[in-house]
Amino acid sequence: MNRLIEVRPVARVLPSVLGVGVGDVLKIAASGGKVTAGTAVELLGVLTQSVLGTDGQVLTAQGPPNVVLFRAVTAGPATIDVVTGDPWRSPSTQRIDLTVEL
């Protein structure tokens, strides 16, 4: 069974090494991100979290993106950079080394 692994905003310090399985999706509270090494992980998108209102409209807060999704696609190593904080004034980039296992 694949997992949705959520890294919550309270986790200000992200792990430097993280083990995941093929098919797992990382949902990280961040304003940006990219894959910097390896092919075991793909960036699904940098998104703004929204909710469905009771009237059927999608409600989205104003501001920068706040969710980054990565998917583990094959076994092997990968490195991702995750940008947290205000992307225009005080961004902070953290590197995470991933090990994707079968």
C-alpha positions as CSV (number, residue, x, y, z in Angstrom):
1,M,0.0,0.0,0.0
2,N,1.4,3.4,-1.0
3,R,1.6,6.1,1.6
4,L,0.9,9.9,1.7
5,I,3.6,11.2,4.0
6,E,2.8,14.6,5.3
7,V,5.5,16.8,6.7
8,R,3.6,19.3,8.8
9,P,4.5,23.0,9.3
10,V,5.5,22.4,12.9
11,A,8.4,20.3,11.6
12,R,10.6,23.4,11.1
13,V,13.7,21.2,10.8
14,L,13.2,18.6,8.0
15,P,15.0,15.3,8.2
16,S,18.3,15.3,6.4
17,V,17.8,11.6,5.3
18,L,14.5,10.0,4.7
19,G,13.5,6.5,3.6
20,V,10.4,6.0,1.5
21,G,8.9,3.3,-0.7
22,V,8.2,3.3,-4.4
23,G,4.8,4.9,-4.9
24,D,4.9,7.0,-1.7
25,V,4.0,10.7,-2.0
26,L,5.6,13.3,0.1
27,K,3.4,16.3,1.0
28,I,5.6,19.0,2.4
29,A,4.4,22.3,3.8
30,A,6.7,24.6,1.7
31,S,6.6,27.3,-0.9
32,G,8.9,25.6,-3.4
33,G,11.0,22.6,-4.2
34,K,13.0,20.7,-6.8
35,V,14.8,17.5,-7.4
36,T,18.5,18.2,-7.5
37,A,19.9,14.7,-7.9
38,G,18.7,11.3,-8.9
39,T,15.8,9.9,-10.8
40,A,14.0,8.0,-8.1
41,V,11.8,10.9,-7.2
42,E,9.7,13.3,-9.3
43,L,8.2,16.7,-8.4
44,L,4.5,16.5,-8.8
45,G,3.9,20.2,-8.2
46,V,4.2,23.3,-6.2
47,L,0.6,24.1,-5.1
48,T,-1.6,26.4,-3.1
49,Q,-3.8,24.3,-0.8
50,S,-7.5,24.9,-1.3
51,V,-10.8,23.5,0.1
52,L,-14.2,22.8,-1.3
53,G,-16.8,25.2,0.2
54,T,-20.3,24.1,1.1
55,D,-21.6,25.9,-1.9
56,G,-19.4,23.9,-4.3
57,Q,-16.8,26.7,-4.9
58,V,-13.1,26.1,-4.4
59,L,-11.8,28.4,-1.7
60,T,-8.1,29.4,-2.0
61,A,-6.2,31.7,0.4
62,Q,-4.2,34.5,-1.1
63,G,-0.4,34.2,-0.8
64,P,2.5,32.1,-2.0
65,P,2.3,28.4,-2.7
66,N,2.2,26.3,0.5
67,V,2.4,22.7,-0.5
68,V,5.0,20.7,-2.5
69,L,4.3,17.2,-3.7
70,F,7.0,14.7,-4.6
71,R,6.4,11.0,-5.7
72,A,8.9,8.2,-5.4
73,V,8.9,6.5,-8.8
74,T,11.7,3.9,-8.6
75,A,14.2,2.4,-6.2
76,G,17.4,4.4,-5.6
77,P,18.8,7.6,-4.1
78,A,17.6,11.1,-4.8
79,T,18.1,14.6,-3.4
80,I,15.5,17.3,-3.1
81,D,15.6,20.9,-2.1
82,V,12.6,22.3,-0.2
83,V,12.0,26.1,0.2
84,T,10.2,27.2,3.3
85,G,9.4,30.7,4.7
86,D,8.4,33.7,2.7
87,P,9.7,33.1,-0.9
88,W,10.1,36.8,-1.6
89,R,11.7,38.1,1.7
90,S,13.2,35.3,3.7
91,P,13.3,32.0,2.0
92,S,15.2,29.1,3.5
93,T,16.3,26.1,1.5
94,Q,16.7,22.7,3.1
95,R,18.2,19.7,1.4
96,I,16.8,16.2,2.0
97,D,18.5,13.0,0.8
98,L,16.0,10.3,0.0
99,T,16.4,6.6,-0.2
100,V,13.6,5.0,-2.2
101,E,13.2,1.3,-1.4
102,L,11.0,-1.4,-3.1
